[in-house]
Amino acid sequence: MNFPPDAPLLEVKNLRVSFPGDAGAGGAVQNVSFSLARGRTLALVGESGSGKTVTAHALLRLVPAPGVIEAGRIIFRSRRVGEIDLAHLDEKSGLLFKVRGGLMSLIFQEPMTALSPVHSIGSQIDEAILLHHDVSPAAARRQTLEMLNRVGIAEAARRYTQFPHELSGGLRQRAVIAMALVCRPELLIADEPTTALDMTLQAQILGLIKTLQREIGCAVLLITHDLGVVAQMADDVAVMHRGEIVERGNVRDVLKRPQHAQTRALLAALPSRRGALVG
């Protein structure tokens, strides 16, 4: 598909998501707007409960009940299927099925959330391929083994047959990354992908995501509360607080000259000095 050179891959306009309750609707995301260019990484950052994960899940229409998208547009410009407004697609739309896991993938912060405990790692990645590509089971298995190798899982043929509980936390997260990227999505959403890992594994996983992003050419929406991760991974940043974006811009500019109190509070929570992040 042909788009203007400056047209962003993803454009979110005035998105509003609420969770109606007995006392009325409670707004979780309020008039959120941002854009993400092809090949770039945008970090959506904020404290727990700021609305960043709800925003990310809304992009895939995965907001859990009773949550609803009340207003706004989610424009996704795919080179494979054209321009889509995801906010207004029918839940049973075949196009939405193509987007989820095919054109747009999600890495959950807890790999056991994304992996079935009763199916082997290999069969789950195979299924993602078979759902989105017209290939034989044998071809899907070859692609799965290749991706397991690319994400740094040694003895891929043996790991292919293992179940999630048989893998360490780091290997499970690598398997989730393999499943998210095996269909070569145009947009990867990484929701706190290293929260449960120690510092060494965190650095390895973040480096892996960056390497695979360059290979595949996808954009990345990184969801995190950690501005240290933002400095390492992102090109641009949007800071959320109480369901709204309160500051956004180039990572270096925002970290060097934060304008909003919430951004300054997140920086103050870091154990390292800000100068080390942006120097």
Backbone as CSV, one residue per row, in Angstrom:
resi,resn,N_x,N_y,N_z,CA_x,CA_y,CA_z,C_x,C_y,C_z
1,MET,0.838,-1.188,0.000,0.000,0.000,0.000,0.881,1.250,0.000
2,ASN,0.412,2.301,-0.686,1.167,3.545,-0.756,0.564,4.579,0.183
3,PHE,1.407,5.169,1.011,0.987,6.233,1.911,1.957,7.392,1.732
4,PRO,1.559,8.604,2.092,2.507,9.717,2.075,3.724,9.386,2.926
5,PRO,4.912,9.821,2.529,6.138,9.475,3.263,6.094,9.842,4.736
6,ASP,5.373,10.905,5.075,5.344,11.348,6.470,4.143,10.809,7.250
7,ALA,3.359,9.932,6.637,2.186,9.385,7.325,2.630,8.374,8.374
8,PRO,2.233,8.549,9.639,2.652,7.602,10.672,2.006,6.243,10.492
9,LEU,2.677,5.214,10.976,2.107,3.866,10.963,0.864,3.811,11.844
10,LEU,0.961,4.420,13.022,-0.140,4.407,13.984,-0.463,5.830,14.395
11,GLU,-1.741,6.154,14.395,-2.177,7.486,14.811,-3.404,7.333,15.713
12,VAL,-3.237,7.672,16.972,-4.326,7.590,17.947,-4.845,8.997,18.189
13,LYS,-6.162,9.170,18.052,-6.757,10.506,18.152,-7.883,10.505,19.180
14,ASN,-7.680,11.248,20.252,-8.724,11.488,21.252,-9.366,10.192,21.754
15,LEU,-8.537,9.214,22.070,-9.029,7.926,22.546,-9.550,8.061,23.977
16,ARG,-10.736,7.523,24.193,-11.313,7.520,25.529,-11.839,6.121,25.844
17,VAL,-11.357,5.560,26.942,-11.765,4.226,27.387,-12.272,4.341,28.813
18,SER,-13.401,3.699,29.094,-13.940,3.748,30.453,-14.351,2.348,30.906
19,PHE,-14.494,2.211,32.218,-14.937,0.966,32.835,-16.194,1.269,33.646
20,PRO,-17.349,1.128,33.019,-18.593,1.456,33.722,-18.760,0.603,34.979
21,GLY,-19.221,1.245,36.040,-19.455,0.536,37.288,-20.805,0.890,37.848
22,ASP,-21.072,0.383,39.023,-22.369,0.630,39.648,-22.614,2.109,39.876
23,ALA,-21.542,2.848,40.126,-21.699,4.273,40.422,-21.571,5.145,39.170
24,GLY,-21.531,4.487,38.006,-21.376,5.247,36.767,-20.052,4.949,36.111
25,ALA,-19.794,5.613,35.004,-18.592,5.331,34.221,-17.367,5.964,34.862
26,GLY,-16.326,5.164,34.960,-15.061,5.696,35.450,-14.059,5.745,34.318
27,GLY,-13.545,6.917,33.991,-12.646,7.061,32.855,-11.253,6.563,33.171
28,ALA,-10.762,5.595,32.375,-9.413,5.076,32.553,-8.436,5.745,31.603
29,VAL,-8.910,6.076,30.414,-8.105,6.770,29.407,-8.935,7.935,28.894
30,GLN,-8.365,9.124,28.902,-9.137,10.330,28.607,-8.481,11.144,27.497
31,ASN,-9.082,11.085,26.306,-8.657,11.929,25.179,-7.163,11.806,24.879
32,VAL,-6.687,10.579,24.799,-5.277,10.320,24.528,-5.007,10.384,23.026
33,SER,-3.961,11.112,22.662,-3.558,11.228,21.258,-2.040,11.079,21.151
34,PHE,-1.590,10.299,20.176,-0.164,10.185,19.878,-0.005,9.510,18.527
35,SER,1.194,9.550,17.984,1.466,8.863,16.718,2.803,8.146,16.816
36,LEU,2.972,7.150,15.955,4.189,6.346,15.932,4.594,6.089,14.490
37,ALA,5.806,6.507,14.148,6.306,6.335,12.784,6.871,4.934,12.585
38,ARG,6.923,4.508,11.339,7.479,3.195,11.015,8.942,3.114,11.456
39,GLY,9.285,1.989,12.053,10.659,1.731,12.425,11.112,2.404,13.707
40,ARG,10.266,3.247,14.311,10.662,3.951,15.529,10.078,3.276,16.767
41,THR,10.594,3.671,17.918,10.114,3.156,19.198,9.568,4.307,20.025
42,LEU,8.308,4.180,20.401,7.670,5.143,21.291,7.444,4.479,22.637
43,ALA,7.896,5.104,23.699,7.655,4.602,25.052,6.462,5.330,25.645
44,LEU,5.494,4.555,26.108,4.352,5.087,26.837,4.630,4.784,28.303
45,VAL,4.913,5.819,29.080,5.456,5.621,30.415,4.550,6.272,31.455
46,GLY,4.503,5.652,32.632,3.701,6.209,33.718,3.656,5.243,34.884
47,GLU,3.162,5.730,36.022,3.058,4.878,37.201,1.941,3.859,37.013
48,SER,1.876,2.864,37.902,0.801,1.882,37.852,-0.545,2.596,37.950
49,GLY,-1.473,2.187,37.083,-2.793,2.799,37.089,-2.913,4.065,36.280
50,SER,-1.859,4.428,35.551,-1.896,5.671,34.771,-2.684,5.537,33.481
51,GLY,-2.972,4.304,33.055,-3.745,4.091,31.833,-2.933,3.611,30.648
52,LYS,-1.631,3.400,30.847,-0.786,3.044,29.700,-1.103,1.656,29.155
53,THR,-1.321,0.674,30.027,-1.634,-0.676,29.546,-3.022,-0.731,28.926
54,VAL,-3.986,-0.033,29.505,-5.323,0.031,28.917,-5.249,0.633,27.516
55,THR,-4.446,1.668,27.355,-4.269,2.284,26.038,-3.710,1.267,25.046
56,ALA,-2.676,0.532,25.462,-2.062,-0.460,24.575,-3.053,-1.550,24.201
57,HIS,-3.816,-2.030,25.168,-4.781,-3.096,24.883,-5.918,-2.598,23.988
58,ALA,-6.244,-1.307,24.103,-7.287,-0.757,23.239,-6.891,-0.819,21.774
59,LEU,-5.594,-0.689,21.495,-5.141,-0.732,20.096,-5.510,-2.051,19.435
60,LEU,-5.479,-3.133,20.205,-5.818,-4.455,19.688,-7.259,-4.854,19.998
61,ARG,-8.016,-3.920,20.544,-9.398,-4.184,20.960,-9.454,-5.319,21.973
62,LEU,-8.529,-5.274,22.933,-8.447,-6.300,23.969,-8.739,-5.727,25.356
63,VAL,-9.436,-4.607,25.427,-9.794,-4.036,26.724,-10.741,-5.005,27.426
64,PRO,-10.398,-5.467,28.635,-11.242,-6.452,29.314,-12.580,-5.857,29.735
65,ALA,-13.626,-6.679,29.708,-14.943,-6.256,30.158,-14.872,-5.884,31.640
66,PRO,-15.621,-4.873,32.056,-16.651,-4.124,31.306,-16.107,-2.902,30.568
67,GLY,-14.811,-2.857,30.317,-14.233,-1.703,29.653,-14.752,-1.523,28.240
68,VAL,-14.917,-0.268,27.841,-15.404,0.043,26.493,-14.631,1.237,25.929
69,ILE,-14.422,1.201,24.619,-13.882,2.374,23.920,-15.051,3.308,23.647
70,GLU,-15.062,4.433,24.321,-16.188,5.369,24.210,-16.058,6.304,23.017
71,ALA,-14.823,6.684,22.691,-14.639,7.667,21.628,-13.208,7.599,21.124
72,GLY,-13.001,8.219,19.967,-11.657,8.317,19.414,-11.441,7.455,18.193
73,ARG,-10.252,7.606,17.614,-9.869,6.840,16.429,-8.509,6.205,16.665
74,ILE,-8.332,5.009,16.104,-7.050,4.297,16.157,-6.717,3.935,14.707
75,ILE,-5.970,4.809,14.057,-5.702,4.641,12.625,-4.393,3.877,12.448
76,PHE,-4.474,2.736,11.795,-3.320,1.879,11.552,-3.118,1.777,10.047
77,ARG,-1.967,2.220,9.575,-1.696,2.234,8.137,-0.774,1.071,7.783
78,SER,-1.379,-0.025,7.426,-0.643,-1.251,7.124,-0.297,-1.313,5.644
79,ARG,0.949,-1.697,5.369,1.349,-1.864,3.965,0.738,-3.125,3.367
80,ARG,0.172,-3.978,4.206,-0.425,-5.230,3.713,-1.918,-5.109,3.445
81,VAL,-2.628,-4.353,4.273,-4.088,-4.304,4.108,-4.639,-2.892,3.960
82,GLY,-3.782,-1.873,4.042,-4.246,-0.508,3.877,-4.544,0.179,5.196
83,GLU,-5.278,1.264,5.133,-5.586,2.065,6.325,-6.832,1.531,7.023
84,ILE,-6.722,1.347,8.340,-7.814,0.796,9.143,-8.036,1.707,10.337
85,ASP,-9.291,1.923,10.698,-9.615,2.556,11.982,-10.019,1.433,12.930
86,LEU,-9.080,0.995,13.747,-9.311,-0.149,14.614,-10.394,0.116,15.651
87,ALA,-10.580,1.352,16.029,-11.572,1.667,17.057,-12.990,1.369,16.597
88,HIS,-13.188,1.328,15.286,-14.543,1.157,14.773,-14.750,-0.147,14.009
89,LEU,-13.794,-1.063,14.101,-13.972,-2.372,13.482,-14.918,-3.219,14.317
90,ASP,-15.749,-3.995,13.652,-16.614,-4.951,14.344,-15.758,-6.022,15.021
91,GLU,-16.162,-6.444,16.212,-15.399,-7.443,16.959,-15.235,-8.748,16.178
92,LYS,-16.158,-9.043,15.291,-16.107,-10.293,14.516,-15.490,-10.088,13.136
93,SER,-14.917,-8.922,12.920,-14.340,-8.610,11.617,-13.138,-9.500,11.310
94,GLY,-13.078,-10.009,10.084,-11.913,-10.773,9.650,-10.665,-9.918,9.613
95,LEU,-10.841,-8.608,9.397,-9.706,-7.701,9.363,-9.090,-7.562,10.756
96,LEU,-9.921,-7.518,11.786,-9.408,-7.455,13.153,-8.626,-8.722,13.484
97,PHE,-9.092,-9.842,12.991,-8.380,-11.107,13.186,-6.999,-11.055,12.534
98,LYS,-6.919,-10.457,11.334,-5.632,-10.336,10.652,-4.669,-9.438,11.423
99,VAL,-5.220,-8.394,12.038,-4.375,-7.456,12.775,-3.771,-8.119,13.998
100,ARG,-4.595,-8.781,14.797,-4.148,-9.369,16.054,-3.179,-10.521,15.809
101,GLY,-1.956,-10.335,16.210,-0.954,-11.382,16.092,-0.301,-11.461,14.728
102,GLY,-0.921,-10.852,13.726,-0.360,-10.879,12.385,0.316,-9.567,12.027
103,LEU,-0.469,-8.486,12.020,0.057,-7.167,11.683,0.518,-6.410,12.921
104,MET,-0.061,-6.762,14.062,0.244,-6.086,15.326,0.317,-7.157,16.415
105,SER,1.422,-7.219,17.133,1.603,-8.258,18.149,1.872,-7.640,19.506
106,LEU,1.603,-8.445,20.544,1.734,-7.974,21.917,2.611,-8.919,22.729
107,ILE,3.618,-8.349,23.395,4.394,-9.095,24.388,3.857,-8.707,25.762
108,PHE,3.289,-9.677,26.467,2.759,-9.409,27.799,3.891,-9.315,28.814
109,GLN,3.638,-8.593,29.912,4.675,-8.445,30.926,4.909,-9.737,31.685
110,GLU,3.919,-10.614,31.754,4.078,-11.904,32.407,3.889,-12.999,31.365
111,PRO,4.965,-13.709,30.980,4.855,-14.673,29.889,3.828,-15.771,30.124
112,MET,3.583,-16.138,31.382,2.598,-17.185,31.637,1.185,-16.726,31.282
113,THR,0.981,-15.409,31.166,-0.311,-14.884,30.713,-0.511,-15.174,29.234
114,ALA,0.569,-15.163,28.474,0.488,-15.317,27.033,0.599,-16.767,26.581
115,LEU,1.125,-17.629,27.450,1.384,-19.018,27.060,0.391,-19.962,27.710
116,SER,-0.106,-20.906,26.935,-0.987,-21.943,27.471,-0.162,-22.956,28.253
117,PRO,-0.571,-23.297,29.470,0.204,-24.265,30.255,0.060,-25.700,29.776
118,VAL,-0.911,-25.958,28.895,-1.187,-27.343,28.485,-0.736,-27.637,27.056
119,HIS,-0.044,-26.688,26.432,0.484,-26.916,25.086,1.974,-26.611,25.078
120,SER,2.699,-27.323,24.240,4.139,-27.106,24.160,4.434,-25.740,23.561
121,ILE,5.647,-25.264,23.850,6.079,-23.974,23.315,6.005,-23.980,21.788
122,GLY,6.540,-25.031,21.189,6.577,-25.094,19.729,5.199,-25.096,19.102
123,SER,4.267,-25.848,19.683,2.929,-25.925,19.085,2.215,-24.586,19.152
124,GLN,2.490,-23.805,20.189,1.831,-22.500,20.303,2.364,-21.510,19.271
125,ILE,3.665,-21.560,19.004,4.224,-20.678,17.976,3.787,-21.152,16.594
126,ASP,3.761,-22.466,16.389,3.238,-23.015,15.135,1.834,-22.487,14.858
127,GLU,0.990,-22.500,15.896,-0.399,-22.087,15.719,-0.489,-20.642,15.258
128,ALA,0.363,-19.772,15.799,0.357,-18.372,15.371,0.662,-18.261,13.880
129,ILE,1.626,-19.060,13.415,1.979,-19.044,11.988,0.826,-19.564,11.144
130,LEU,0.247,-20.685,11.554,-0.811,-21.319,10.764,-2.075,-20.465,10.704
131,LEU,-2.319,-19.673,11.749,-3.492,-18.806,11.761,-3.374,-17.667,10.761
132,HIS,-2.138,-17.212,10.516,-1.962,-16.008,9.702,-1.289,-16.245,8.355
133,HIS,-0.786,-17.442,8.129,-0.110,-17.722,6.865,-0.562,-19.067,6.304
134,ASP,-0.657,-19.135,5.001,-1.078,-20.362,4.321,0.138,-21.244,4.074
135,VAL,0.561,-21.947,5.119,1.716,-22.835,5.025,1.352,-24.182,5.627
136,SER,2.164,-25.184,5.333,1.934,-26.516,5.882,2.431,-26.577,7.327
137,PRO,1.937,-27.550,8.100,2.445,-27.722,9.465,3.957,-27.925,9.511
138,ALA,4.494,-28.620,8.514,5.939,-28.843,8.486,6.688,-27.531,8.272
139,ALA,6.156,-26.694,7.394,6.784,-25.393,7.151,6.674,-24.503,8.385
140,ALA,5.532,-24.555,9.071,5.363,-23.776,10.301,6.379,-24.216,11.353
141,ARG,6.605,-25.520,11.459,7.573,-26.022,12.438,8.978,-25.514,12.123
142,ARG,9.334,-25.490,10.839,10.657,-24.987,10.453,10.795,-23.510,10.821
143,GLN,9.741,-22.727,10.565,9.790,-21.306,10.903,9.884,-21.100,12.412
144,THR,9.174,-21.933,13.161,9.221,-21.831,14.622,10.621,-22.121,15.139
145,LEU,11.229,-23.185,14.648,12.580,-23.534,15.093,13.579,-22.436,14.728
146,GLU,13.414,-21.854,13.543,14.300,-20.762,13.138,14.142,-19.567,14.078
147,MET,12.893,-19.242,14.433,12.669,-18.098,15.316,13.162,-18.382,16.725
148,LEU,12.999,-19.604,17.220,13.526,-19.947,18.543,15.041,-19.773,18.567
149,ASN,15.696,-20.135,17.486,17.142,-19.905,17.399,17.468,-18.419,17.374
150,ARG,16.678,-17.642,16.643,16.956,-16.213,16.500,16.778,-15.453,17.809
151,VAL,15.904,-15.948,18.677,15.726,-15.267,19.963,16.690,-15.800,21.019
152,GLY,17.623,-16.638,20.607,18.682,-17.073,21.509,18.344,-18.238,22.404
153,ILE,17.391,-19.079,21.993,17.056,-20.270,22.769,17.896,-21.436,22.248
154,ALA,18.825,-21.879,23.068,19.683,-23.001,22.682,18.871,-24.297,22.663
155,GLU,19.352,-25.251,21.878,18.680,-26.551,21.747,17.208,-26.353,21.386
156,ALA,16.984,-25.599,20.328,15.626,-25.224,19.940,14.724,-26.432,19.710
157,ALA,15.252,-27.495,19.116,14.423,-28.674,18.836,13.907,-29.303,20.124
158,ARG,14.723,-29.273,21.183,14.273,-29.835,22.465,13.300,-28.887,23.152
159,ARG,13.601,-27.596,23.120,12.706,-26.626,23.750,11.351,-26.589,23.055
160,TYR,11.341,-26.863,21.759,10.099,-26.883,20.973,9.055,-27.801,21.613
161,THR,9.488,-28.905,22.189,8.555,-29.898,22.733,8.223,-29.661,24.208
162,GLN,8.893,-28.686,24.827,8.686,-28.477,26.257,7.486,-27.565,26.522
163,PHE,7.017,-27.630,27.768,5.877,-26.820,28.204,6.395,-25.603,28.983
164,PRO,5.579,-24.541,29.074,6.057,-23.315,29.718,6.653,-23.522,31.109
165,HIS,6.072,-24.397,31.915,6.577,-24.573,33.278,7.951,-25.229,33.318
166,GLU,8.379,-25.793,32.190,9.689,-26.434,32.136,10.800,-25.451,31.770
167,LEU,10.443,-24.211,31.466,11.428,-23.212,31.073,11.627,-22.195,32.187
168,SER,12.812,-21.611,32.241,13.080,-20.517,33.178,12.310,-19.275,32.735
169,GLY,12.241,-18.272,33.627,11.541,-17.040,33.278,12.119,-16.361,32.058
170,GLY,13.445,-16.349,31.952,14.079,-15.723,30.800,13.775,-16.440,29.505
171,LEU,13.768,-17.780,29.538,13.452,-18.543,28.331,11.983,-18.403,27.950
172,ARG,11.119,-18.343,28.956,9.698,-18.137,28.645,9.498,-16.796,27.947
173,GLN,10.191,-15.760,28.435,10.025,-14.454,27.797,10.571,-14.465,26.376
174,ARG,11.661,-15.183,26.147,12.185,-15.312,24.787,11.183,-16.045,23.888
175,ALA,10.514,-17.059,24.438,9.504,-17.782,23.662,8.332,-16.878,23.305
176,VAL,7.932,-16.023,24.242,6.843,-15.080,23.975,7.251,-14.091,22.882
177,ILE,8.497,-13.633,22.920,8.989,-12.727,21.879,8.993,-13.435,20.524
178,ALA,9.414,-14.698,20.521,9.398,-15.475,19.275,7.985,-15.561,18.718
179,MET,7.009,-15.827,19.591,5.622,-15.955,19.144,5.088,-14.621,18.625
180,ALA,5.503,-13.521,19.269,5.024,-12.204,18.858,5.601,-11.767,17.514
181,LEU,6.822,-12.203,17.209,7.512,-11.698,16.015,7.542,-12.672,14.846
182,VAL,7.091,-13.895,15.059,7.243,-14.912,14.018,6.448,-14.576,12.756
183,CYS,5.370,-13.800,12.892,4.584,-13.405,11.718,5.016,-12.048,11.152
184,ARG,6.146,-11.544,11.645,6.734,-10.298,11.167,5.716,-9.149,11.196
185,PRO,5.254,-8.771,12.386,4.264,-7.698,12.499,4.850,-6.349,12.110
186,GLU,3.973,-5.447,11.743,4.395,-4.080,11.450,4.528,-3.255,12.729
187,LEU,3.809,-3.669,13.769,3.879,-2.983,15.064,3.970,-4.022,16.175
188,LEU,4.958,-3.859,17.039,5.112,-4.704,18.220,4.808,-3.864,19.455
189,ILE,3.875,-4.335,20.273,3.570,-3.686,21.549,4.220,-4.521,22.645
190,ALA,5.134,-3.919,23.389,5.846,-4.620,24.463,5.400,-4.029,25.792
191,ASP,4.579,-4.789,26.515,3.988,-4.309,27.765,4.849,-4.755,28.943
192,GLU,5.687,-3.854,29.449,6.590,-4.157,30.574,7.288,-5.508,30.341
193,PRO,8.021,-5.658,29.245,8.525,-6.984,28.863,9.607,-7.545,29.759
194,THR,10.150,-6.738,30.687,11.259,-7.234,31.522,11.003,-7.061,33.011
195,THR,9.764,-6.763,33.387,9.465,-6.456,34.790,9.850,-7.585,35.739
196,ALA,9.597,-8.837,35.333,9.813,-9.972,36.238,11.230,-10.541,36.164
197,LEU,12.132,-9.882,35.424,13.460,-10.428,35.197,14.517,-9.656,35.981
198,ASP,15.636,-10.337,36.294,16.729,-9.636,36.966,17.440,-8.717,35.969
199,MET,18.354,-7.900,36.472,18.953,-6.854,35.646,19.724,-7.411,34.453
200,THR,20.400,-8.532,34.644,21.168,-9.117,33.545,20.250,-9.599,32.444
201,LEU,19.194,-10.334,32.828,18.238,-10.824,31.838,17.482,-9.664,31.196
202,GLN,17.196,-8.628,31.977,16.514,-7.463,31.432,17.314,-6.859,30.283
203,ALA,18.599,-6.671,30.485,19.444,-6.095,29.436,19.467,-6.992,28.203
204,GLN,19.518,-8.319,28.412,19.537,-9.248,27.287,18.238,-9.179,26.487
205,ILE,17.111,-9.147,27.186,15.817,-9.139,26.505,15.603,-7.830,25.754
206,LEU,15.964,-6.713,26.371,15.817,-5.428,25.687,16.705,-5.357,24.449
207,GLY,17.934,-5.864,24.576,18.825,-5.903,23.421,18.282,-6.784,22.318
208,LEU,17.665,-7.901,22.703,17.070,-8.812,21.725,15.930,-8.136,20.969
209,ILE,15.068,-7.428,21.698,13.948,-6.741,21.042,14.466,-5.712,20.038
210,LYS,15.491,-4.955,20.406,16.049,-3.953,19.497,16.645,-4.604,18.253
211,THR,17.359,-5.712,18.445,17.973,-6.402,17.306,16.910,-6.925,16.345
212,LEU,15.881,-7.580,16.884,14.829,-8.131,16.036,13.997,-7.026,15.391
213,GLN,13.840,-5.910,16.088,13.139,-4.777,15.485,13.859,-4.312,14.222
214,ARG,15.189,-4.216,14.294,15.955,-3.802,13.109,15.832,-4.827,11.991
215,GLU,15.868,-6.108,12.334,15.786,-7.153,11.317,14.429,-7.159,10.612
216,ILE,13.364,-7.014,11.400,12.014,-7.113,10.853,11.533,-5.781,10.287
217,GLY,12.042,-4.693,10.854,11.644,-3.376,10.383,10.350,-2.871,10.990
218,CYS,9.967,-3.418,12.149,8.706,-3.023,12.761,8.884,-1.807,13.666
219,ALA,7.784,-1.145,13.960,7.762,-0.118,14.992,7.483,-0.801,16.328
220,VAL,7.866,-0.132,17.417,7.648,-0.688,18.749,6.967,0.353,19.622
221,LEU,5.886,-0.073,20.289,5.269,0.714,21.345,5.641,0.041,22.657
222,LEU,6.470,0.692,23.434,6.993,0.135,24.679,6.218,0.708,25.860
223,ILE,5.626,-0.168,26.647,4.879,0.237,27.832,5.767,-0.015,29.047
224,THR,6.019,1.024,29.838,6.917,0.843,30.969,6.682,1.936,32.011
225,HIS,7.173,1.685,33.225,7.187,2.716,34.268,8.616,3.206,34.520
226,ASP,9.574,2.600,33.810,10.993,2.778,34.101,11.648,3.682,33.049
227,LEU,12.011,4.891,33.445,12.645,5.804,32.489,14.063,5.372,32.129
228,GLY,14.664,4.502,32.931,15.948,3.930,32.546,15.806,3.058,31.309
229,VAL,14.736,2.260,31.261,14.439,1.443,30.075,14.105,2.343,28.890
230,VAL,13.374,3.408,29.147,13.029,4.356,28.085,14.285,4.926,27.440
231,ALA,15.247,5.347,28.269,16.487,5.933,27.747,17.252,4.935,26.888
232,GLN,17.163,3.655,27.251,17.897,2.618,26.530,17.229,2.224,25.223
233,MET,15.893,2.287,25.184,15.154,1.662,24.093,14.478,2.625,23.117
234,ALA,13.993,3.770,23.602,13.026,4.539,22.834,13.633,5.709,22.065
235,ASP,12.923,6.103,21.004,13.234,7.330,20.275,12.407,8.495,20.816
236,ASP,11.153,8.188,21.131,10.220,9.201,21.611,9.525,8.675,22.860
237,VAL,8.947,9.586,23.643,8.295,9.187,24.887,7.030,10.010,25.089
238,ALA,6.006,9.337,25.639,4.783,10.013,26.060,4.528,9.607,27.502
239,VAL,4.405,10.584,28.373,4.227,10.338,29.806,2.743,10.414,30.140
240,MET,2.226,9.351,30.792,0.818,9.311,31.173,0.658,9.510,32.672
241,HIS,-0.447,10.143,33.030,-0.785,10.353,34.442,-2.297,10.496,34.536
242,ARG,-2.905,9.620,35.334,-4.353,9.646,35.551,-5.131,9.614,34.235
243,GLY,-4.688,8.749,33.326,-5.420,8.529,32.088,-5.162,9.522,30.982
244,GLU,-4.260,10.466,31.201,-3.975,11.477,30.185,-2.492,11.499,29.859
245,ILE,-2.149,11.922,28.651,-0.752,12.172,28.306,-0.427,13.594,28.741
246,VAL,0.542,13.706,29.642,0.860,15.013,30.217,2.139,15.620,29.647
247,GLU,2.954,14.781,28.958,4.179,15.294,28.339,4.619,14.310,27.269
248,ARG,5.138,14.826,26.179,5.647,13.934,25.129,6.689,14.668,24.307
249,GLY,7.540,13.865,23.652,8.574,14.451,22.824,9.714,13.486,22.605
250,ASN,10.781,13.994,22.019,11.997,13.211,21.843,12.542,12.799,23.211
251,VAL,13.018,11.553,23.311,13.465,11.036,24.600,14.530,11.922,25.233
252,ARG,15.516,12.282,24.469,16.619,13.073,25.022,16.119,14.411,25.570
253,ASP,15.238,15.072,24.822,14.733,16.363,25.266,13.904,16.235,26.544
254,VAL,13.030,15.218,26.582,12.158,15.053,27.746,12.961,14.690,28.986
255,LEU,13.959,13.822,28.838,14.737,13.418,30.007,15.668,14.529,30.485
256,LYS,16.169,15.345,29.579,17.062,16.433,29.984,16.299,17.626,30.537
257,ARG,15.121,17.887,29.946,14.360,19.068,30.350,12.896,18.712,30.595
258,PRO,12.619,17.892,31.604,11.224,17.501,31.878,10.392,18.710,32.268
259,GLN,9.194,18.788,31.701,8.340,19.948,31.942,7.234,19.666,32.955
260,HIS,6.822,18.418,33.070,5.686,18.105,33.937,6.157,17.480,35.247
261,ALA,5.426,17.736,36.301,5.792,17.218,37.625,5.831,15.694,37.648
262,GLN,4.948,15.042,36.876,4.942,13.578,36.869,6.213,13.026,36.229
263,THR,6.689,13.654,35.169,7.941,13.232,34.544,9.098,13.403,35.516
264,ARG,9.119,14.516,36.221,10.184,14.745,37.197,10.118,13.736,38.335
265,ALA,8.904,13.340,38.733,8.756,12.342,39.801,9.272,10.980,39.345
266,LEU,9.007,10.612,38.097,9.502,9.337,37.573,11.027,9.342,37.495
267,LEU,11.598,10.470,37.107,13.056,10.580,37.063,13.654,10.505,38.470
268,ALA,13.001,11.125,39.430,13.501,11.115,40.794,13.473,9.719,41.401
269,ALA,12.607,8.854,40.874,12.499,7.489,41.394,13.624,6.587,40.916
270,LEU,14.388,7.053,39.923,15.482,6.241,39.405,16.653,6.229,40.376
271,PRO,17.304,5.058,40.558,18.466,5.019,41.448,19.680,5.723,40.869
272,SER,19.732,5.845,39.525,20.880,6.492,38.883,20.566,7.947,38.605
273,ARG,21.593,8.721,38.337,21.404,10.136,38.034,20.907,10.308,36.615
274,ARG,20.100,11.360,36.393,19.544,11.584,35.074,20.635,11.816,34.033
275,GLY,21.718,12.443,34.419,22.786,12.715,33.462,23.339,11.459,32.829
276,ALA,23.337,10.367,33.590,23.845,9.109,33.049,22.914,8.561,31.978
277,LEU,21.636,8.954,32.021,20.668,8.453,31.047,20.819,9.152,29.706
278,VAL,21.126,10.423,29.739,21.074,11.210,28.513,22.426,11.741,28.086
279,GLY,23.477,11.423,28.831,24.793,11.938,28.507,25.442,11.273,27.322
